[in-house]
Structure formats: C-alpha cells, structure tokens
C-alpha cells in the first residue's frame, strides 16, 4: 500500500512551469493573470489597477498583496 501511495504522491507533485506570483496571491487570481497572458511584473505594469481588479479572484486581499509585491520590486500599474 505504501508503495502505491508514494507513486501517487510523486505524480501529484509535478512542478508547474509558471511560478509567477506563486505564494503571493491565490490560485484563482494567478489563473486569471495566466488567461490574460500576464506572466511577469513588466507585463502587469501595462495594465491599470482597475483593469486587474475586474479579473476573477482579485478582491481586496489579492490586490493588497499584489500591490505590496509590486512596490517591493519598484513596479506600478499604468495610470
């Protein structure tokens, strides 16, 4: 039984290639960015805060975390 479980775990822990904002914002918000082809802070800076707020998963908490992360990296939304 343990042998079977370990093989299941090995398969389920495959790393994803898109780690953009992993650990910063929740999965629904990250997936929304992925659908918009936003995979870097540089691309994110091409959008206004209002445009990002309209995406699924971007409530008050996600936006606050995202803005703090952007500020740490000296990036901002377009005006």
SEKEFI-244675 format. One record per residue: residue in one letter; residue number from 1; x negated, y, z negated of N, C-alpha, C in turn. Coordinates in Angstrom, 3 decimals, m for minus. Example, Ala and Ser with C-alpha at 12.3 -4.5 7.8 and 13.67 -1.06 7.14 Angstrom:
{aa A | i 1 | n.X m13.190 | n.Y m5.690 | n.Z m7.800 | ca.X m12.300 | ca.Y m4.500 | ca.Z m7.800 | c.X m13.200 | c.Y m3.300 | c.Z m7.800}
{aa S | i 2 | n.X m12.850 | n.Y m2.250 | n.Z m7.080 | ca.X m13.670 | ca.Y m1.060 | ca.Z m7.140 | c.X m12.900 | c.Y 0.030 | c.Z m7.870}
This chain:
{aa X | i 1 | n.X m0.816 | n.Y m1.203 | n.Z 0.000 | ca.X 0.000 | ca.Y 0.000 | ca.Z 0.000 | c.X m0.859 | c.Y 1.265 | c.Z 0.000}
{aa X | i 2 | n.X m1.886 | n.Y 1.278 | n.Z m0.811 | ca.X m2.750 | ca.Y 2.458 | ca.Z m0.866 | c.X m3.415 | c.Y 2.709 | c.Z 0.482}
{aa X | i 3 | n.X m3.768 | n.Y 1.635 | n.Z 1.170 | ca.X m4.398 | ca.Y 1.780 | ca.Z 2.476 | c.X m3.467 | c.Y 2.506 | c.Z 3.447}
{aa X | i 4 | n.X m2.202 | n.Y 2.137 | n.Z 3.417 | ca.X m1.202 | ca.Y 2.760 | ca.Z 4.284 | c.X m1.023 | c.Y 4.232 | c.Z 3.928}
{aa X | i 5 | n.X m0.910 | n.Y 4.529 | n.Z 2.655 | ca.X m0.723 | ca.Y 5.917 | ca.Z 2.236 | c.X m1.910 | c.Y 6.785 | c.Z 2.610}
{aa X | i 6 | n.X m3.115 | n.Y 6.255 | n.Z 2.479 | ca.X m4.281 | ca.Y 7.065 | ca.Z 2.822 | c.X m4.317 | c.Y 7.377 | c.Z 4.317}
{aa X | i 7 | n.X m3.867 | n.Y 6.456 | n.Z 5.150 | ca.X m3.862 | ca.Y 6.736 | ca.Z 6.583 | c.X m2.799 | c.Y 7.771 | c.Z 6.928}
{aa X | i 8 | n.X m1.682 | n.Y 7.757 | n.Z 6.212 | ca.X m0.647 | ca.Y 8.774 | ca.Z 6.423 | c.X m1.188 | c.Y 10.143 | c.Z 6.033}
{aa X | i 9 | n.X m1.859 | n.Y 10.209 | n.Z 4.905 | ca.X m2.432 | ca.Y 11.478 | ca.Z 4.447 | c.X m3.465 | c.Y 12.008 | c.Z 5.436}
{aa X | i 10 | n.X m4.257 | n.Y 11.124 | n.Z 5.977 | ca.X m5.294 | ca.Y 11.542 | ca.Z 6.928 | c.X m4.671 | c.Y 12.181 | c.Z 8.163}
{aa X | i 11 | n.X m3.557 | n.Y 11.649 | n.Z 8.607 | ca.X m2.884 | ca.Y 12.185 | ca.Z 9.788 | c.X m2.191 | c.Y 13.504 | c.Z 9.474}
{aa X | i 12 | n.X m1.595 | n.Y 13.634 | n.Z 8.288 | ca.X m0.815 | ca.Y 14.818 | ca.Z 7.973 | c.X m1.668 | c.Y 16.024 | c.Z 7.602}
{aa X | i 13 | n.X m2.958 | n.Y 15.844 | n.Z 7.403 | ca.X m3.816 | ca.Y 16.957 | ca.Z 7.026 | c.X m4.697 | c.Y 17.443 | c.Z 8.173}
{aa X | i 14 | n.X m4.197 | n.Y 17.343 | n.Z 9.370 | ca.X m4.935 | ca.Y 17.824 | ca.Z 10.537 | c.X m4.938 | c.Y 19.346 | c.Z 10.494}
{aa X | i 15 | n.X m6.088 | n.Y 19.942 | n.Z 10.642 | ca.X m6.205 | ca.Y 21.400 | ca.Z 10.594 | c.X m5.622 | c.Y 22.011 | c.Z 11.854}
{aa X | i 16 | n.X m4.953 | n.Y 23.134 | n.Z 11.698 | ca.X m4.412 | ca.Y 23.862 | ca.Z 12.840 | c.X m5.452 | c.Y 24.848 | c.Z 13.339}
{aa X | i 17 | n.X m5.467 | n.Y 25.068 | n.Z 14.616 | ca.X m6.460 | ca.Y 25.963 | ca.Z 15.187 | c.X m6.145 | c.Y 27.427 | c.Z 14.883}
{aa X | i 18 | n.X m4.884 | n.Y 27.767 | n.Z 14.674 | ca.X m4.513 | ca.Y 29.148 | ca.Z 14.419 | c.X m4.412 | c.Y 29.396 | c.Z 12.916}
{aa X | i 19 | n.X m5.496 | n.Y 29.872 | n.Z 12.334 | ca.X m5.514 | ca.Y 30.161 | ca.Z 10.908 | c.X m5.346 | c.Y 31.648 | c.Z 10.632}
{aa X | i 20 | n.X m4.924 | n.Y 32.406 | n.Z 11.620 | ca.X m4.743 | ca.Y 33.845 | ca.Z 11.449 | c.X m3.752 | c.Y 34.120 | c.Z 10.326}
{aa X | i 21 | n.X m4.177 | n.Y 34.842 | n.Z 9.332 | ca.X m3.404 | ca.Y 35.234 | ca.Z 8.151 | c.X m2.990 | c.Y 34.061 | c.Z 7.266}
{aa X | i 22 | n.X m3.644 | n.Y 32.906 | n.Z 7.424 | ca.X m3.368 | ca.Y 31.757 | ca.Z 6.559 | c.X m3.689 | c.Y 32.146 | c.Z 5.119}
{aa X | i 23 | n.X m2.765 | n.Y 31.914 | n.Z 4.230 | ca.X m2.954 | ca.Y 32.252 | ca.Z 2.827 | c.X m2.626 | c.Y 33.697 | c.Z 2.497}
{aa X | i 24 | n.X m2.326 | n.Y 34.492 | n.Z 3.504 | ca.X m1.981 | ca.Y 35.902 | ca.Z 3.282 | c.X m0.467 | c.Y 36.072 | c.Z 3.290}
{aa X | i 25 | n.X 0.179 | n.Y 35.583 | n.Z 4.333 | ca.X 1.637 | ca.Y 35.674 | ca.Z 4.436 | c.X 2.214 | c.Y 34.274 | c.Z 4.655}
{aa X | i 26 | n.X 3.494 | n.Y 34.138 | n.Z 4.420 | ca.X 4.173 | ca.Y 32.846 | ca.Z 4.506 | c.X 4.289 | c.Y 32.356 | c.Z 5.952}
{aa X | i 27 | n.X 4.550 | n.Y 31.081 | n.Z 6.071 | ca.X 4.625 | ca.Y 30.419 | ca.Z 7.381 | c.X 5.655 | c.Y 31.058 | c.Z 8.325}
{aa X | i 28 | n.X 6.883 | n.Y 31.377 | n.Z 7.889 | ca.X 7.839 | ca.Y 31.976 | ca.Z 8.848 | c.X 7.314 | c.Y 33.263 | c.Z 9.483}
{aa X | i 29 | n.X 6.659 | n.Y 34.091 | n.Z 8.700 | ca.X 6.106 | ca.Y 35.341 | ca.Z 9.232 | c.X 4.947 | c.Y 35.053 | c.Z 10.181}
{aa X | i 30 | n.X 4.075 | n.Y 34.107 | n.Z 9.816 | ca.X 2.956 | ca.Y 33.751 | ca.Z 10.695 | c.X 3.452 | c.Y 33.171 | c.Z 12.010}
{aa X | i 31 | n.X 4.487 | n.Y 32.364 | n.Z 11.953 | ca.X 5.042 | ca.Y 31.786 | ca.Z 13.190 | c.X 5.652 | c.Y 32.861 | c.Z 14.076}
{aa X | i 32 | n.X 6.272 | n.Y 33.857 | n.Z 13.468 | ca.X 6.822 | ca.Y 34.962 | ca.Z 14.258 | c.X 5.719 | c.Y 35.694 | c.Z 14.991}
{aa X | i 33 | n.X 4.599 | n.Y 35.925 | n.Z 14.316 | ca.X 3.463 | ca.Y 36.571 | ca.Z 14.974 | c.X 2.921 | c.Y 35.691 | c.Z 16.094}
{aa X | i 34 | n.X 2.876 | n.Y 34.404 | n.Z 15.834 | ca.X 2.385 | ca.Y 33.463 | ca.Z 16.847 | c.X 3.263 | c.Y 33.503 | c.Z 18.097}
{aa X | i 35 | n.X 4.589 | n.Y 33.550 | n.Z 17.905 | ca.X 5.509 | ca.Y 33.627 | ca.Z 19.056 | c.X 5.287 | c.Y 34.894 | c.Z 19.869}
{aa X | i 36 | n.X 4.867 | n.Y 35.962 | n.Z 19.196 | ca.X 4.596 | ca.Y 37.234 | ca.Z 19.885 | c.X 3.175 | c.Y 37.295 | c.Z 20.433}
{aa X | i 37 | n.X 2.418 | n.Y 36.199 | n.Z 20.280 | ca.X 1.027 | ca.Y 36.115 | ca.Z 20.749 | c.X 0.112 | c.Y 37.089 | c.Z 19.996}
{aa X | i 38 | n.X 0.437 | n.Y 37.351 | n.Z 18.724 | ca.X m0.393 | ca.Y 38.196 | ca.Z 17.871 | c.X m1.261 | c.Y 37.262 | c.Z 17.031}
{aa X | i 39 | n.X m2.544 | n.Y 37.195 | n.Z 17.371 | ca.X m3.426 | ca.Y 36.263 | ca.Z 16.677 | c.X m4.687 | c.Y 36.927 | c.Z 16.128}
{aa X | i 40 | n.X m4.648 | n.Y 38.252 | n.Z 16.012 | ca.X m5.779 | ca.Y 38.978 | ca.Z 15.437 | c.X m5.281 | c.Y 40.307 | c.Z 14.873}
{aa X | i 41 | n.X m6.084 | n.Y 40.890 | n.Z 13.993 | ca.X m5.720 | ca.Y 42.200 | ca.Z 13.448 | c.X m5.751 | c.Y 43.260 | c.Z 14.541}
{aa X | i 42 | n.X m6.626 | n.Y 43.085 | n.Z 15.508 | ca.X m6.710 | ca.Y 44.023 | ca.Z 16.628 | c.X m5.393 | c.Y 44.053 | c.Z 17.405}
{aa X | i 43 | n.X m4.843 | n.Y 42.886 | n.Z 17.697 | ca.X m3.560 | ca.Y 42.818 | ca.Z 18.406 | c.X m2.433 | c.Y 43.345 | c.Z 17.532}
{aa X | i 44 | n.X m2.511 | n.Y 43.080 | n.Z 16.235 | ca.X m1.485 | ca.Y 43.554 | ca.Z 15.308 | c.X m1.451 | c.Y 45.079 | c.Z 15.274}
{aa X | i 45 | n.X m2.599 | n.Y 45.703 | n.Z 15.419 | ca.X m2.669 | ca.Y 47.171 | ca.Z 15.381 | c.X m2.016 | c.Y 47.823 | c.Z 16.596}
{aa X | i 46 | n.X m1.668 | n.Y 47.028 | n.Z 17.619 | ca.X m0.968 | ca.Y 47.559 | ca.Z 18.792 | c.X 0.527 | c.Y 47.704 | c.Z 18.552}
{aa X | i 47 | n.X 0.995 | n.Y 47.274 | n.Z 17.385 | ca.X 2.419 | ca.Y 47.307 | ca.Z 17.044 | c.X 2.660 | c.Y 48.298 | c.Z 15.919}
{aa X | i 48 | n.X 3.868 | n.Y 48.858 | n.Z 15.890 | ca.X 4.244 | ca.Y 49.730 | ca.Z 14.777 | c.X 4.747 | c.Y 48.871 | c.Z 13.624}
{aa X | i 49 | n.X 4.750 | n.Y 49.436 | n.Z 12.441 | ca.X 5.268 | ca.Y 48.727 | ca.Z 11.271 | c.X 6.728 | c.Y 48.353 | c.Z 11.497}
{aa X | i 50 | n.X 7.484 | n.Y 49.230 | n.Z 12.103 | ca.X 8.903 | ca.Y 48.981 | ca.Z 12.384 | c.X 9.080 | c.Y 47.771 | c.Z 13.299}
{aa X | i 51 | n.X 8.249 | n.Y 47.651 | n.Z 14.312 | ca.X 8.343 | ca.Y 46.514 | ca.Z 15.236 | c.X 8.071 | c.Y 45.193 | c.Z 14.512}
{aa X | i 52 | n.X 7.099 | n.Y 45.187 | n.Z 13.636 | ca.X 6.762 | ca.Y 43.961 | ca.Z 12.901 | c.X 7.855 | c.Y 43.635 | c.Z 11.882}
{aa X | i 53 | n.X 8.410 | n.Y 44.642 | n.Z 11.241 | ca.X 9.498 | ca.Y 44.422 | ca.Z 10.266 | c.X 10.703 | c.Y 43.727 | c.Z 10.896}
{aa X | i 54 | n.X 10.904 | n.Y 43.916 | n.Z 12.172 | ca.X 12.055 | ca.Y 43.321 | ca.Z 12.850 | c.X 11.872 | c.Y 41.829 | c.Z 13.115}
{aa X | i 55 | n.X 10.652 | n.Y 41.337 | n.Z 12.986 | ca.X 10.396 | ca.Y 39.924 | ca.Z 13.222 | c.X 10.897 | c.Y 39.086 | c.Z 12.049}
{aa X | i 56 | n.X 11.292 | n.Y 37.865 | n.Z 12.343 | ca.X 11.761 | ca.Y 36.942 | ca.Z 11.313 | c.X 10.646 | c.Y 36.685 | c.Z 10.303}
{aa X | i 57 | n.X 10.985 | n.Y 36.691 | n.Z 9.028 | ca.X 10.035 | ca.Y 36.373 | ca.Z 7.974 | c.X 9.325 | c.Y 37.576 | c.Z 7.388}
{aa X | i 58 | n.X 9.574 | n.Y 38.753 | n.Z 7.922 | ca.X 8.900 | ca.Y 39.948 | ca.Z 7.424 | c.X 9.817 | c.Y 40.787 | c.Z 6.554}
{aa X | i 59 | n.X 9.929 | n.Y 40.362 | n.Z 5.321 | ca.X 10.644 | ca.Y 41.132 | ca.Z 4.312 | c.X 9.660 | c.Y 42.027 | c.Z 3.585}
{aa X | i 60 | n.X 10.109 | n.Y 42.551 | n.Z 2.465 | ca.X 9.304 | ca.Y 43.479 | ca.Z 1.671 | c.X 7.990 | c.Y 42.837 | c.Z 1.217}
{aa X | i 61 | n.X 8.047 | n.Y 41.625 | n.Z 0.716 | ca.X 6.866 | ca.Y 40.941 | ca.Z 0.196 | c.X 5.832 | c.Y 40.675 | c.Z 1.291}
{aa X | i 62 | n.X 6.276 | n.Y 40.130 | n.Z 2.408 | ca.X 5.346 | ca.Y 39.824 | ca.Z 3.505 | c.X 4.705 | c.Y 41.097 | c.Z 4.049}
{aa X | i 63 | n.X 5.486 | n.Y 42.151 | n.Z 4.179 | ca.X 4.939 | ca.Y 43.403 | ca.Z 4.705 | c.X 3.917 | c.Y 43.998 | c.Z 3.744}
{aa X | i 64 | n.X 4.198 | n.Y 43.930 | n.Z 2.459 | ca.X 3.263 | ca.Y 44.472 | ca.Z 1.468 | c.X 1.935 | c.Y 43.717 | c.Z 1.520}
{aa X | i 65 | n.X 2.011 | n.Y 42.392 | n.Z 1.599 | ca.X 0.796 | ca.Y 41.577 | ca.Z 1.678 | c.X 0.033 | c.Y 41.852 | c.Z 2.973}
{aa X | i 66 | n.X 0.770 | n.Y 41.982 | n.Z 4.066 | ca.X 0.144 | ca.Y 42.243 | ca.Z 5.359 | c.X m0.534 | c.Y 43.612 | c.Z 5.367}
{aa X | i 67 | n.X 0.142 | n.Y 44.619 | n.Z 4.865 | ca.X m0.434 | ca.Y 45.968 | ca.Z 4.837 | c.X m1.676 | c.Y 46.025 | c.Z 3.951}
{aa X | i 68 | n.X m1.662 | n.Y 45.333 | n.Z 2.819 | ca.X m2.840 | ca.Y 45.289 | ca.Z 1.948 | c.X m4.013 | c.Y 44.623 | c.Z 2.661}
{aa X | i 69 | n.X m3.727 | n.Y 43.529 | n.Z 3.360 | ca.X m4.774 | ca.Y 42.815 | ca.Z 4.101 | c.X m5.339 | c.Y 43.703 | c.Z 5.208}
{aa X | i 70 | n.X m4.479 | n.Y 44.391 | n.Z 5.910 | ca.X m4.921 | ca.Y 45.278 | ca.Z 6.979 | c.X m5.778 | c.Y 46.412 | c.Z 6.416}
{aa X | i 71 | n.X m5.353 | n.Y 46.961 | n.Z 5.283 | ca.X m6.094 | ca.Y 48.054 | ca.Z 4.654 | c.X m7.499 | c.Y 47.595 | c.Z 4.260}
{aa X | i 72 | n.X m7.611 | n.Y 46.381 | n.Z 3.718 | ca.X m8.917 | ca.Y 45.828 | ca.Z 3.340 | c.X m9.850 | c.Y 45.706 | c.Z 4.541}
{aa X | i 73 | n.X m9.269 | n.Y 45.508 | n.Z 5.721 | ca.X m10.058 | ca.Y 45.343 | ca.Z 6.941 | c.X m10.079 | c.Y 46.608 | c.Z 7.802}
{aa X | i 74 | n.X m9.628 | n.Y 47.733 | n.Z 7.229 | ca.X m9.646 | ca.Y 49.038 | ca.Z 7.904 | c.X m8.903 | c.Y 49.031 | c.Z 9.225}
{aa X | i 75 | n.X m7.709 | n.Y 48.415 | n.Z 9.199 | ca.X m6.842 | ca.Y 48.340 | ca.Z 10.373 | c.X m5.485 | c.Y 48.893 | c.Z 9.964}
{aa X | i 76 | n.X m4.818 | n.Y 49.563 | n.Z 10.883 | ca.X m3.484 | ca.Y 50.091 | ca.Z 10.582 | c.X m2.550 | c.Y 49.878 | c.Z 11.765}
{aa X | i 77 | n.X m1.265 | n.Y 50.007 | n.Z 11.496 | ca.X m0.258 | ca.Y 49.930 | ca.Z 12.557 | c.X m0.344 | c.Y 51.170 | c.Z 13.426}
{aa X | i 78 | n.X 0.142 | n.Y 51.033 | n.Z 14.667 | ca.X 0.194 | ca.Y 52.224 | ca.Z 15.524 | c.X 1.306 | c.Y 53.123 | c.Z 15.015}
{aa X | i 79 | n.X 1.227 | n.Y 54.389 | n.Z 15.351 | ca.X 2.245 | ca.Y 55.360 | ca.Z 14.892 | c.X 3.415 | c.Y 55.434 | c.Z 15.808}
